[in-house]
Amino acid sequence: MTTKEKFHGDIGRFLSATDARSRTDRFKKHKLEQGLKADTFTRSEFFGINRIKKLMDHKDCVGVRVYYGETYEDQDENPVPEGKGELKPRMVLVGVRADGSDIFDDPTGLKDPGDDDTLGDGWTCPRHC
């Protein structure tokens, strides 16, 4: 990939709910293992409805929460199985309902019905800044 490539609306990859939960759980566990207390580091941010259109297309979505997560990647930033490659901090973007619940949190108890309702693997900085 060269620095001459243009930014466009299709950068990023939709994740399964399982992958998204694994990334955010791994981030929190890693911070706790570093000796931080659960309430001493930022784990998410919220952005209003006018900011992220694609995730907003879910009928219940009113905004987006941004989680800090980690995933294993190769040197080209491609996801690899856990324990392979290098563990990297990555963002996980999740649609949020009016009641504040995450769209990947399934109230019916069914397994992963919200696959591809989360977004990750965008371009990183400094590689694409």
Sequence and secondary structure as in RCSB ss.txt:
>XXXX:A:sequence
MTTKEKFHGDIGRFLSATDARSRTDRFKKHKLEQGLKADTFTRSEFFGINRIKKLMDHKDCVGVRVYYGETYEDQ
DENPVPEGKGELKPRMVLVGVRADGSDIFDDPTGLKDPGDDDTLGDGWTCPRHC
>XXXX:A:secstr
  TTS   TT SEEE HHHHHHHHHHHHHHHHHTT  TTSS  EEEE TTT HHHHTSTTEEEEEEEEEEEEE T
TS B  TTSSEEEEEEEEEEEETTS BTTS TT  SSTTTT EEE    TTTT 
